[in-house]
Amino acid sequence: MAVPPPKLTILEQRRIEAGIVKPIYETLERELGVEQAQALIGAAIRQAALDSGQAFAAEETAGTSLESFAVLFERWKEGGAYDFELLQQTPEHFDFNIRRCAYAEMYKDMGLGHIGHLLSCQRDGALCEGYDPKIEMTRTQTVMQGASHCDFRFRYVEGKE
């Protein structure tokens, strides 16, 4: 009987992905310029996040909700990835701040801080969209782009398709 591989945290998974994306991004930037390289990487990562959201939703036997999304979010915190401050959690609201982000630290250490927002932050809204279109996310600032904290605000909007 084969031993299953150890489960990776999302942070570990993102480190592996970033190691693969880095030379691709550098080649695109060299060949096409910064703007085009960022547009292409951004589009690819956004689509991957949408697909991930849909895959996570398909695993929800009881259907999706903001409450099930909040449980799913725990996976992103594994391995001490965030200093997390919960502000409000109800069936319609999930609000929190992130004061320290290991994803931002990792991308910076890998020399990818300048595209960390594409590799990580932009995934958040796309993941929600794929998971449940009734979940709306707003965020006005991120640690990745130099703010003191990320201000995540999620709303569950009934009747939205």
N, C-alpha and C positions, 0 to 999 in steps of 0.2 A: 504494500500500500504506500503510495507516494505521500510525502509530507507536503501539505499545502505551503505555499510561500508565505512569509510573514506579511501581515497587512501593513501597507504604507499609510502614513498620515497624508493628508492633502498637501501639507507643506513639503514633505519628502517627494511626493509625486510632482509638485510644481518645480522643485529643484532639478529633477531629472528632465522634465519637459524643457526647462529653461536652458539646460545644457545642450539640448538638441536644437532649440530655436535660435540660440545665439549665433552660430555660424551661418545659419540660413538668413537671419536678419542682416548680419554684416555683409553677406554677399549681395542681398537685395539693395542695401544702402549704397554699396560701392557701385553697383550696376545701374540702379534706377534713381538714386538720391534718397535723402531722408524722408521727404514727404510721401513719396510713393511706397517706400519700404514700410513706413509706419502704417499707411493705409492698408496695405496687403496683410501685414501681420495682424493688425487690429481686426480686419474682417474675418480672418481665419480663426482667431481666438474667440471672437464673438460667436461665430457659428458653433465652435466646439462647446461653448458654454450653453448655448441654446439646446444643443443635442444632449448635453449632460443633464440639464434641467428636465428634459423630456424623459430621459432614462430613469432619473430618480423618481419622477412622477409615476412612471409605469410600475415601480416597485411598491407604491403605496396601495395596499389592498383595500383600505378603507376610503380611498380618495384623498385628494390634496386639500390643504387648508393652510392658513397662516400658522396654526399650531403645529401641524406636521412639518412645515418649513422650518420653524424654530427648532424642532428636534433635529432635523437634518443639519442645520447650521452648526450644531455641536461638533460635527466632523471637522469643520474648518478651524476649530479652536484647539484640536488635539495637538499634543506636543508643545503646549505653551505658546501657540502661535500668536495669541493676542492677549493684551491686558484689556479686559472686557468690562464695561460698565452698563448693566441693564438699567434702563430708565422706565420702561413700561412694557408689559406683556399681557395682552388680552386676546380674545379670538379675532379682534379687528385691528389691533395695533401691536407692533413689535419694534420697539425703539431702543437703541443702544449706541454707545460711543466706544470706539476703539482708541485707546491711548498709546499703545505700543503695538507695532505690527511686524512680526518676524518675516512676513513676506517682503515688505519694503526693505528690511535689513538684508535679507538674502539676495534680492535682486541688485541692491547696491554693491554688496560684496562680490557679486558675480560680474560686475561691470555693466549691468543692465538697468541701473536705476533710471536712466533716461527713457526707458520704455516699460518700466514696471507698471505704469498705469494701464498699458495695453495688455500686459501679460496677466495682470491680477485684477485691478479695480474695475475695469470695464466688464469683467465676467459677471459681476454681481447682479446687475440689472438684467442681463441676458439670461442668466441662470433662472431668475425669478420668472421671466417671461416664458421660458420653456417649461418650468415646473408647474406654474399655475398663472394664467393671464390675469386672474383676479387680484393677484398680489402686485401692488405698486410700490416701487422703491424710490425714495429720494435721498440724496446725499449731496451736501453743498461743499464738502471739503474732505481731503484725505491726507493721512500721514505720508503716503507715498509721494505726494506733491508738496510736502513741506508744512502742512498744517499740524497743529498740536494734537488733533484727533480726527478720526473719521466719524461723521454724524449720520448713522444709518437710521432711516425711518421707513418702516414697512406698513402698508395699509392693505387690508383685505376689502375689496370693493365688490359687493354683491351686484349681480346684474351685468357685470362687465364681461365681455367675451374676448 
